[in-house]
């Protein structure tokens, strides 16, 4: 395995370390399987049995989808903790990928709600472990002051969206022409491909990727195992007693993520293993966390409100052929693939003159709000009344918002991270996505064709107001960031 210094000096992948290509690939295949499954999951839940679905109420379906997405990012805590305390990021990532593949196989072969329960739990836990650690390993490829870092994360983000583009197209077409379970099976095949290429390129990641930065003493391992077992028992009891149901799952997830986020910030901020400078930088991440959660509460409605809107309101007729519902989920990825390199080039060219991270966040939140306001001229129409071109325009605005915030958030979490909490700081960033994603399910239950003017207007207006507030707070946030741009 290459040394950390050799990796940081490496420029064999378009001017970036070779290990970035391997992480690009595994993330691409993981996102192929994830978005391929997510593109058909909402309609699988609420389509009638005669159409191959489970015939759940739409409010229940969006609750499950929002909660599932939230749990994916919530499980990043578990993956981060295992990496920082037990296995290191590189091995945790590999085992997480195996679990994801098992989950997709379960969705493909197990019937009804059994397949949903087993499959979504496996994919959620595995995806959380993979995402947090893949991002952390990207951070280890660069030195602290390497100006290639933001561009590297944007290239990495292209891998996410290449998989996100292909997944819904292929699984959606197969679902429409053959059936849901074959579509889920294709997602499993995609993850198997990702595992294979990752295994072949592990040597390019460097020794730092395998380090365990804060090893758990052997005397505490029994206690950790006991705590994990108790949590599993509590979850099972809550489900069996009806305390947690499919209908309230997204609301429960929101509550859990809020508690976990507060606890995680407190754990890091009170640790004796961080310096005063590191503590101040962690404080600066708090308003960014809130902004990120607000952004993803709207952005992730692509898989709740916008999926239903696409199914019911969008004109999907292409020259006499009706395209699959999930194909709309690929539009965002197309724009990412086109514009991510341009944005990455702009950041590199601007170098130290590029906008600060808080300003980028403000732009992201404000633009996603503008995207939601763009639905207002289309309200009040009937079935199939919204032109496909209008949806493309709205998703373009939302995509530019994503490029301002999402890859920057990944990069910022590694730059502000205390040395002893490298992966767990990345997990905090994913907790903000978890909170926003779960909220996307809870908010979606308020959407209907009858109140869509108020729904899109209030959602978009609140987001724009938060973006303006973040601009006002930027000088104070930058001061706490202590030199991190």
C-alpha positions as a printed NumPy array, in Angstrom:
array([[  0.   ,   0.   ,   0.   ],
       [  1.321,   3.471,  -0.878],
       [  2.404,   5.865,   1.882],
       [  0.279,   8.913,   2.679],
       [  2.93 ,  11.258,   1.268],
       [  3.078,   9.336,  -2.025],
       [ -0.715,   9.524,  -2.299],
       [ -0.846,  13.273,  -1.601],
       [  1.782,  13.967,  -4.301],
       [  0.105,  11.682,  -6.841],
       [ -1.415,  13.439,  -9.89 ],
       [ -2.152,  10.471, -12.163],
       [ -5.961,  10.872, -12.261],
       [ -6.609,  14.147, -14.101],
       [ -4.173,  15.911, -11.768],
       [ -5.537,  14.129,  -8.69 ],
       [ -4.392,  11.049,  -6.719],
       [ -5.047,   7.675,  -8.413],
       [ -7.038,   6.525,  -5.376],
       [ -9.729,   9.061,  -6.278],
       [-10.528,   6.954,  -9.361],
       [-11.187,   3.879,  -7.185],
       [-13.439,   5.788,  -4.795],
       [-15.16 ,   7.411,  -7.779],
       [-15.93 ,   3.924,  -9.093],
       [-17.243,   2.32 ,  -5.909],
       [-19.426,   5.341,  -5.183],
       [-20.716,   5.305,  -8.75 ],
       [-21.854,   1.674,  -8.501],
       [-23.274,   2.148,  -5.019],
       [-25.321,   5.113,  -6.256],
       [-26.393,   3.103,  -9.331],
       [-27.907,   0.509,  -7.016],
       [-29.225,   3.05 ,  -4.488],
       [-30.947,   5.429,  -6.909],
       [-32.012,   2.589,  -9.16 ],
       [-33.897,   1.11 ,  -6.221],
       [-35.116,   4.455,  -4.859],
       [-36.481,   5.479,  -8.251],
       [-38.998,   2.627,  -8.227],
       [-39.519,   2.265,  -4.445],
       [-42.257,   4.953,  -3.972],
       [-44.461,   3.639,  -6.769],
       [-43.828,   0.029,  -5.66 ],
       [-45.236,   0.954,  -2.257],
       [-48.419,   2.703,  -3.465],
       [-49.18 ,   1.063,  -6.842],
       [-52.083,  -1.396,  -6.784],
       [-51.405,  -5.131,  -6.431],
       [-52.548,  -5.683, -10.033],
       [-49.733,  -3.321, -11.106],
       [-47.152,  -5.212,  -9.045],
       [-47.219,  -2.861,  -6.044],
       [-48.154,  -3.169,  -2.367],
       [-51.203,  -0.818,  -2.495],
       [-50.18 ,   1.28 ,   0.544],
       [-51.691,   4.773,   1.05 ],
       [-49.534,   7.481,  -0.532],
       [-48.979,   9.191,   2.846],
       [-47.605,   5.907,   4.19 ],
       [-45.459,   5.402,   1.103],
       [-43.784,   8.832,   1.367],
       [-43.28 ,   8.3  ,   5.1  ],
       [-41.411,   5.058,   4.421],
       [-39.332,   6.593,   1.627],
       [-38.408,   9.667,   3.69 ],
       [-37.608,   7.589,   6.767],
       [-35.565,   5.116,   4.736],
       [-33.497,   7.909,   3.195],
       [-33.041,   9.468,   6.625],
       [-31.956,   6.138,   8.12 ],
       [-29.363,   5.688,   5.374],
       [-27.599,   8.836,   6.488],
       [-28.31 ,   8.223,  10.187],
       [-26.498,   4.91 ,   9.928],
       [-23.436,   6.89 ,   8.857],
       [-22.918,   7.362,  12.616],
       [-22.538,   3.617,  13.076],
       [-20.194,   3.33 ,  10.107],
       [-18.131,   6.307,  11.279],
       [-17.851,   4.96 ,  14.83 ],
       [-16.774,   1.515,  13.618],
       [-14.162,   3.124,  11.367],
       [-12.774,   5.505,  14.002],
       [-12.806,   3.007,  16.884],
       [-12.526,  -0.519,  15.428],
       [-11.7  ,  -1.196,  11.772],
       [-10.544,   1.974,  10.034],
       [-12.33 ,   3.55 ,   7.063],
       [-11.037,   1.267,   4.335],
       [-12.205,  -2.06 ,   5.811],
       [-15.493,  -0.573,   7.058],
       [-16.251,   0.61 ,   3.538],
       [-15.682,  -2.862,   2.09 ],
       [-17.909,  -4.702,   4.587],
       [-20.613,  -2.04 ,   4.159],
       [-20.66 ,  -2.663,   0.409],
       [-21.226,  -6.38 ,   1.03 ],
       [-24.213,  -5.538,   3.263],
       [-25.701,  -3.259,   0.582],
       [-25.552,  -6.039,  -1.978],
       [-27.305,  -8.413,   0.442],
       [-30.071,  -5.836,   0.93 ],
       [-30.753,  -5.462,  -2.781],
       [-30.854,  -9.24 ,  -3.186],
       [-33.452,  -9.36 ,  -0.384],
       [-35.616,  -6.784,  -2.168],
       [-35.373,  -8.822,  -5.347],
       [-36.281, -12.253,  -3.933],
       [-38.339, -11.723,  -0.745],
       [-42.035, -10.908,  -1.205],
       [-44.094,  -7.989,   0.14 ],
       [-43.3  ,  -6.15 ,   3.355],
       [-40.803,  -8.855,   4.41 ],
       [-38.574,  -7.924,   1.481],
       [-39.087,  -4.219,   2.207],
       [-38.151,  -4.633,   5.876],
       [-35.072,  -6.845,   5.428],
       [-33.871,  -5.176,   2.238],
       [-34.198,  -1.562,   3.331],
       [-32.543,  -2.193,   6.711],
       [-29.533,  -3.874,   5.054],
       [-29.194,  -1.19 ,   2.372],
       [-29.626,   1.627,   4.906],
       [-26.946,   0.295,   7.285],
       [-24.558,  -0.545,   4.453],
       [-25.014,   2.739,   2.606],
       [-24.422,   4.719,   5.783],
       [-21.163,   2.887,   6.424],
       [-20.008,   3.251,   2.84 ],
       [-20.881,   6.912,   2.36 ],
       [-19.242,   8.269,   5.503],
       [-16.052,   6.32 ,   4.946],
       [-15.725,   6.889,   1.199],
       [-15.905,  10.629,   1.871],
       [-13.345,  10.368,   4.675],
       [-10.924,   8.447,   2.482],
       [-11.214,  11.103,  -0.241],
       [-10.141,  13.619,   2.412],
       [ -7.039,  11.535,   3.258],
       [ -5.828,  11.779,  -0.356],
       [ -5.013,  15.499,   0.039],
       [ -2.814,  17.574,   2.321],
       [ -4.487,  20.078,   4.661],
       [ -3.806,  23.103,   2.439],
       [ -4.098,  21.374,  -0.949],
       [ -6.244,  23.646,  -3.139],
       [ -7.254,  20.606,  -5.241],
       [ -9.452,  19.332,  -2.387],
       [-12.779,  21.003,  -3.339],
       [-12.257,  20.096,  -6.988],
       [-11.459,  16.515,  -5.959],
       [-14.671,  16.25 ,  -3.993],
       [-16.595,  17.623,  -6.973],
       [-15.054,  14.962,  -9.259],
       [-15.947,  12.343,  -6.628],
       [-19.462,  13.769,  -6.67 ],
       [-19.577,  13.158, -10.419],
       [-19.211,   9.449,  -9.683],
       [-22.248,   9.715,  -7.433],
       [-24.268,  11.246, -10.224],
       [-23.042,   8.984, -13.017],
       [-24.483,   6.097, -11.009],
       [-27.495,   8.215, -10.106],
       [-28.11 ,   8.851, -13.797],
       [-27.874,   5.252, -15.024],
       [-29.64 ,   3.575, -12.069],
       [-33.172,   5.023, -12.474],
       [-33.039,   4.733, -16.28 ],
       [-32.194,   1.039, -16.312],
       [-34.154,  -0.176, -13.293],
       [-37.114,   2.026, -14.229],
       [-37.261,   0.622, -17.753],
       [-36.97 ,  -2.958, -16.47 ],
       [-39.666,  -2.298, -13.841],
       [-42.02 ,  -0.908, -16.483],
       [-41.439,  -3.689, -19.02 ],
       [-40.859,  -6.73 , -16.764],
       [-41.553,  -6.014, -13.093],
       [-40.4  ,  -4.461,  -9.819],
       [-38.397,  -7.406,  -8.469],
       [-36.245,  -7.711, -11.583],
       [-35.487,  -4.001, -11.212],
       [-34.366,  -4.558,  -7.63 ],
       [-32.211,  -7.47 ,  -8.843],
       [-30.36 ,  -5.187, -11.285],
       [-29.465,  -2.944,  -8.35 ],
       [-27.807,  -5.955,  -6.67 ],
       [-25.774,  -6.679,  -9.813],
       [-24.577,  -3.071,  -9.897],
       [-23.334,  -3.27 ,  -6.322],
       [-21.474,  -6.514,  -7.093],
       [-19.644,  -4.673,  -9.888],
       [-18.712,  -1.896,  -7.462],
       [-17.305,  -4.374,  -4.945],
       [-15.15 ,  -6.024,  -7.588],
       [-13.527,  -2.84 ,  -8.876],
       [-12.98 ,  -1.549,  -5.336],
       [-11.148,  -4.719,  -4.33 ],
       [ -8.827,  -4.449,  -7.315],
       [ -7.762,  -0.854,  -6.538],
       [ -7.401,  -0.817,  -2.739],
       [ -3.611,  -0.433,  -2.832],
       [ -3.893,   3.116,  -4.256],
       [ -5.693,   4.529,  -1.202],
       [ -2.667,   4.96 ,   1.04 ],
       [ -1.889,   3.817,   4.585],
       [ -3.871,   6.652,   6.19 ],
       [ -7.131,   5.198,   4.848],
       [ -6.631,   2.069,   6.981],
       [ -5.688,   3.849,  10.217],
       [ -7.915,   3.559,  13.292],
       [ -7.581,   7.152,  14.605],
       [ -9.175,   6.628,  18.031],
       [ -8.98 ,   2.891,  18.887],
       [-11.519,   1.529,  21.363],
       [ -9.798,  -0.098,  24.386],
       [-10.46 ,  -3.839,  24.569],
       [-11.992,  -3.347,  28.035],
       [-14.816,  -1.254,  26.499],
       [-15.728,  -3.543,  23.62 ],
       [-18.11 ,  -5.716,  25.662],
       [-19.94 ,  -2.581,  26.821],
       [-20.25 ,  -1.322,  23.227],
       [-21.626,  -4.683,  22.115],
       [-24.162,  -4.615,  24.953],
       [-25.34 ,  -1.117,  24.059],
       [-25.819,  -2.211,  20.441],
       [-27.857,  -5.233,  21.51 ],
       [-30.084,  -3.091,  23.753],
       [-30.772,  -0.683,  20.868],
       [-31.816,  -3.562,  18.631],
       [-34.198,  -4.871,  21.325],
       [-35.711,  -1.402,  21.84 ],
       [-36.344,  -1.023,  18.1  ],
       [-37.97 ,  -4.452,  17.83 ],
       [-40.212,  -3.785,  20.848],
       [-41.211,  -0.348,  19.485],
       [-42.283,  -1.918,  16.18 ],
       [-44.092,  -4.904,  17.725],
       [-46.05 ,  -2.718,  20.167],
       [-47.159,  -0.292,  17.444],
       [-45.208,   2.654,  18.872],
       [-43.418,   2.93 ,  15.53 ],
       [-45.519,   2.347,  12.42 ],
       [-45.06 ,   2.828,   8.694],
       [-47.309,   5.894,   8.903],
       [-45.246,   7.73 ,  11.554],
       [-41.842,   6.352,  10.572],
       [-40.525,   9.594,   9.056],
       [-41.607,  11.636,  12.114],
       [-39.926,   9.155,  14.461],
       [-36.775,   9.311,  12.343],
       [-36.748,  13.125,  12.533],
       [-36.897,  12.951,  16.331],
       [-34.14 ,  10.341,  16.536],
       [-31.85 ,  12.321,  14.22 ],
       [-32.322,  15.543,  16.204],
       [-31.417,  13.765,  19.456],
       [-28.456,  12.027,  17.811],
       [-27.184,  15.3  ,  16.303],
       [-27.282,  17.181,  19.603],
       [-25.576,  14.264,  21.357],
       [-22.899,  14.01 ,  18.68 ],
       [-22.05 ,  17.709,  18.756],
       [-21.879,  17.521,  22.575],
       [-19.635,  14.434,  22.445],
       [-17.121,  16.102,  20.143],
       [-17.205,  19.539,  21.778],
       [-16.67 ,  18.161,  25.305],
       [-13.94 ,  15.711,  24.335],
       [-10.523,  16.195,  25.917],
       [ -8.956,  14.928,  22.706],
       [ -9.616,  18.138,  20.751],
       [ -7.794,  21.455,  20.965],
       [ -9.357,  24.874,  21.558],
       [ -8.896,  25.72 ,  17.848],
       [-10.599,  22.484,  16.793],
       [-13.485,  23.163,  19.203],
       [-14.1  ,  26.621,  17.709],
       [-14.159,  25.122,  14.213],
       [-16.728,  22.525,  15.28 ],
       [-18.94 ,  25.348,  16.64 ],
       [-18.73 ,  27.038,  13.225],
       [-20.27 ,  23.93 ,  11.668],
       [-23.535,  24.259,  13.646],
       [-25.22 ,  26.884,  11.382],
       [-23.941,  25.004,   8.336],
       [-25.573,  21.849,   9.716],
       [-28.934,  23.642,  10.009],
       [-28.634,  25.072,   6.489],
       [-27.769,  21.658,   5.069],
       [-30.79 ,  20.046,   6.772],
       [-33.095,  22.75 ,   5.356],
       [-31.659,  22.268,   1.874],
       [-32.118,  18.488,   1.88 ],
       [-35.65 ,  18.749,   3.296],
       [-36.558,  20.223,  -0.099],
       [-33.976,  18.57 ,  -2.348],
       [-34.875,  15.008,  -1.286],
       [-38.512,  15.585,  -2.162],
       [-37.457,  14.403,  -5.603],
       [-38.252,  10.95 ,  -4.195],
       [-41.463,  11.872,  -2.371],
       [-43.516,  14.857,  -3.605],
       [-41.869,  15.115,  -7.017],
       [-42.249,  11.351,  -7.612],
       [-46.002,  11.601,  -6.961],
       [-46.19 ,  14.816,  -9.026],
       [-44.393,  13.045, -11.883],
       [-46.742,  10.064, -11.713],
       [-49.912,  12.168, -11.633],
       [-49.24 ,  15.608, -13.104],
       [-46.326,  15.364, -15.526],
       [-46.874,  14.779, -19.234],
       [-44.55 ,  11.782, -19.775],
       [-45.682,  11.015, -23.309],
       [-42.687,  10.836, -25.65 ],
       [-43.888,  10.407, -29.246],
       [-46.618,   8.005, -28.176],
       [-44.54 ,   6.123, -25.574],
       [-45.   ,   6.861, -21.854],
       [-41.653,   7.029, -20.122],
       [-41.185,   5.39 , -16.674],
       [-41.798,   7.531, -13.589],
       [-38.251,   6.959, -12.286],
       [-36.639,   8.494, -15.391],
       [-37.275,  11.971, -13.993],
       [-34.819,  11.078, -11.199],
       [-32.042,  10.913, -13.815],
       [-32.494,  14.532, -14.953],
       [-30.693,  15.876, -11.899],
       [-27.758,  13.537, -12.553],
       [-27.476,  14.636, -16.192],
       [-27.089,  18.254, -15.1  ],
       [-24.544,  17.242, -12.452],
       [-22.455,  15.404, -15.046],
       [-22.538,  18.451, -17.332],
       [-21.984,  21.201, -14.782],
       [-19.917,  19.571, -12.006],
       [-16.668,  19.777, -14.048],
       [-17.433,  23.402, -14.892],
       [-18.024,  24.303, -11.246],
       [-14.887,  22.376, -10.215],
       [-12.858,  24.288, -12.811],
       [-14.283,  27.604, -11.599],
       [-13.265,  26.84 ,  -7.993],
       [ -9.74 ,  25.867,  -9.128],
       [ -9.353,  28.989, -11.273],
       [-10.613,  31.289,  -8.505],
       [ -8.376,  29.507,  -5.983],
       [ -8.325,  31.61 ,  -2.79 ],
       [-10.711,  34.164,  -4.397],
       [-13.636,  31.712,  -4.556],
       [-16.661,  32.373,  -2.289],
       [-16.361,  31.114,   1.269],
       [-18.153,  27.931,   2.29 ],
       [-20.948,  29.811,   4.179],
       [-21.729,  31.879,   1.054],
       [-21.826,  28.732,  -1.076],
       [-24.243,  27.201,   1.443],
       [-26.437,  30.323,   1.329],
       [-26.58 ,  30.136,  -2.459],
       [-27.545,  26.463,  -2.291],
       [-30.398,  26.99 ,   0.169],
       [-31.705,  30.053,  -1.67 ],
       [-31.64 ,  28.373,  -5.092],
       [-33.472,  25.236,  -3.944],
       [-36.146,  27.588,  -2.576],
       [-36.33 ,  29.282,  -5.974],
       [-36.748,  25.849,  -7.566],
       [-39.814,  25.159,  -5.416],
       [-41.285,  28.584,  -6.169],
       [-40.958,  27.685,  -9.863],
       [-43.789,  25.155,  -9.42 ],
       [-46.235,  27.983,  -8.699],
       [-47.042,  28.925, -12.339],
       [-47.939,  25.252, -12.925],
       [-50.366,  24.826, -10.042],
       [-54.037,  24.08 , -10.63 ],
       [-53.565,  21.915, -13.701],
       [-55.063,  18.484, -14.165],
       [-53.486,  15.074, -14.886],
       [-50.55 ,  15.173, -17.322],
       [-50.801,  18.985, -17.492],
       [-47.187,  19.877, -16.655],
       [-44.827,  19.935, -19.669],
       [-41.708,  17.784, -19.308],
       [-39.584,  20.799, -20.274],
       [-40.93 ,  22.72 , -17.261],
       [-39.831,  19.914, -14.922],
       [-36.414,  19.893, -16.594],
       [-36.074,  23.638, -15.907],
       [-37.057,  23.259, -12.244],
       [-34.608,  20.4  , -11.735],
       [-31.869,  22.485, -13.398],
       [-32.291,  25.167, -10.716],
       [-32.298,  22.527,  -7.973],
       [-29.15 ,  20.94 ,  -9.444],
       [-27.195,  24.207,  -9.434],
       [-28.281,  24.603,  -5.799],
       [-26.933,  21.124,  -5.067],
       [-23.539,  21.942,  -6.609],
       [-23.271,  25.015,  -4.398],
       [-23.867,  23.049,  -1.189],
       [-23.574,  19.271,  -1.266],
       [-19.959,  18.624,  -2.411],
       [-18.848,  21.698,  -0.461],
       [-20.436,  20.253,   2.685],
       [-18.498,  17.018,   2.237],
       [-15.254,  18.919,   1.826],
       [-15.951,  21.333,   4.691],
       [-16.654,  18.53 ,   7.161],
       [-13.185,  17.083,   6.52 ],
       [-11.5  ,  20.497,   6.804],
       [-13.19 ,  21.405,  10.099],
       [-12.808,  17.92 ,  11.613],
       [-10.721,  17.433,  14.783],
       [ -7.976,  14.855,  14.234],
       [ -9.529,  12.359,  16.684],
       [-12.975,  12.619,  15.041],
       [-12.165,  12.623,  11.329],
       [-14.796,  10.154,  10.171],
       [-17.324,  11.088,  12.839],
       [-17.252,  14.731,  11.723],
       [-18.153,  13.536,   8.241],
       [-20.965,  11.562,   9.897],
       [-22.278,  14.83 ,  11.343],
       [-22.53 ,  16.201,   7.826],
       [-24.504,  13.111,   6.837],
       [-26.708,  13.573,   9.905],
       [-27.781,  16.935,   8.459],
       [-28.697,  15.101,   5.241],
       [-30.466,  12.445,   7.331],
       [-32.533,  15.084,   9.111],
       [-33.43 ,  16.809,   5.846],
       [-34.289,  13.542,   4.099],
       [-36.555,  12.364,   6.922],
       [-38.198,  15.8  ,   6.91 ],
       [-38.815,  15.405,   3.186],
       [-41.036,  12.436,   4.041],
       [-42.821,  14.226,   6.873],
       [-43.422,  17.354,   4.8  ],
       [-44.62 ,  15.339,   1.815],
       [-47.616,  14.119,   3.808],
       [-48.97 ,  17.689,   3.673],
       [-48.799,  17.834,  -0.126],
       [-51.872,  17.381,  -2.296],
       [-53.084,  18.785,  -5.585],
       [-55.648,  20.857,  -3.656],
       [-53.062,  22.772,  -1.586],
       [-50.019,  22.745,  -3.848],
       [-49.896,  26.536,  -4.202],
       [-49.475,  26.989,  -0.457],
       [-47.153,  23.971,  -0.213],
       [-44.655,  25.079,  -2.866],
       [-44.935,  28.764,  -1.93 ],
       [-44.269,  28.33 ,   1.793],
       [-41.506,  25.731,   1.28 ],
       [-39.678,  27.892,  -1.256],
       [-40.12 ,  31.137,   0.67 ],
       [-38.77 ,  29.709,   3.935],
       [-35.691,  28.321,   2.147],
       [-34.885,  31.68 ,   0.539],
       [-35.259,  33.434,   3.907],
       [-32.803,  30.964,   5.479],
       [-30.318,  31.638,   2.676],
       [-30.466,  35.38 ,   3.344],
       [-29.992,  34.789,   7.086],
       [-26.884,  32.695,   6.401],
       [-25.375,  35.538,   4.354],
       [-25.901,  37.87 ,   7.321],
       [-24.211,  35.388,   9.681],
       [-21.268,  34.662,   7.366],
       [-18.717,  37.065,   8.961],
       [-19.261,  35.509,  12.403],
       [-19.113,  31.976,  10.999],
       [-15.873,  32.664,   9.122],
       [-14.299,  34.011,  12.28 ],
       [-15.084,  30.751,  14.084],
       [-13.752,  28.73 ,  11.142],
       [-10.296,  30.094,  12.102],
       [ -8.655,  30.267,   8.719],
       [-10.579,  27.501,   6.954],
       [-12.053,  28.996,   3.773]])
